Amino acid sequence: MAIAYVAQALEIVGVAVIGLAFAHAMIRSAMHFGQHRKDAYEHLKRYMGRALLLGLEFLVAADIIRTVIIEPTREGVLSLGLLIVVRIVLGWSIAVEIEGCWPWQVSKQATKEP
């Protein structure tokens, strides 16, 4: 089935995004550390968090396609639901790590800054 190849391609893209973005983040952070920038760690954390979130989006999309279209079983749908809950928790925890506040507090914090 062509849909199975689409799901597999999304998984490959998701893993590639995470791997390449992590490598890119390490290179940029090494340059920041080399320049003795005080915010180098914060930049590394932000780059890696964003890379992980983007890669997770591709992986979840692949799982949705695989579960809903290719194998729509009760166990598959329950597994997908659990995966989405885990992804939400991971996304929130990464967002808290990157932004320093909960995702719903980001807009409040942005309006307070000059």
C-alpha positions, -999 to 999 in steps of 0.1 A, spaced: 0 0 0 12 35 -8 -1 48 25 22 25 44 51 40 25 39 75 34 38 65 71 73 50 68 86 81 50 72 103 78 90 82 104 123 85 85 118 122 82 110 125 119 142 107 129 162 126 104 149 159 116 158 150 152 192 138 143 201 166 119 187 193 142 206 179 172 238 179 152 231 215 140 223 225 176 256 210 189 276 229 162 259 262 169 263 257 206 300 248 202 304 281 184 287 299 212 308 282 238 339 291 218 329 327 219 324 324 257 288 335 254 270 333 287 237 322 271 253 293 252 236 266 273 202 283 270 206 284 232 216 247 232 186 238 253 163 258 231 176 244 198 174 208 210 139 213 225 126 227 192 143 199 172 127 172 195 93 188 192 94 190 154 106 154 151 79 142 175 53 159 153 64 138 123 65 106 143 30 112 157 17 119 122 32 86 110 16 68 139 -18 84 132 -16 74 95 -5 39 104 -32 34 132 -62 51 116 -58 42 79 -36 11 77 -46 -9 108 -77 5 125 -79 -19 154 -92 -11 189 -58 -19 204 -41 3 178 -64 32 185 -59 29 223 -21 27 217 -24 58 196 -43 76 223 -17 67 248 11 79 225 -7 112 220 -10 117 258 27 109 262 35 134 233 14 161 250 33 156 283 66 156 265 57 187 246 47 205 277 78 195 296 100 206 267 81 238 264 86 245 301 123 237 298 126 261 268 104 289 279 106 286 317 68 286 321 38 266 311 27 268 274 -5 288 283 16 313 303 39 322 273 15 348 259 10 364 293 48 365 298 53 380 263 29 409 270 48 418 302 82 421 285 90 456 271 
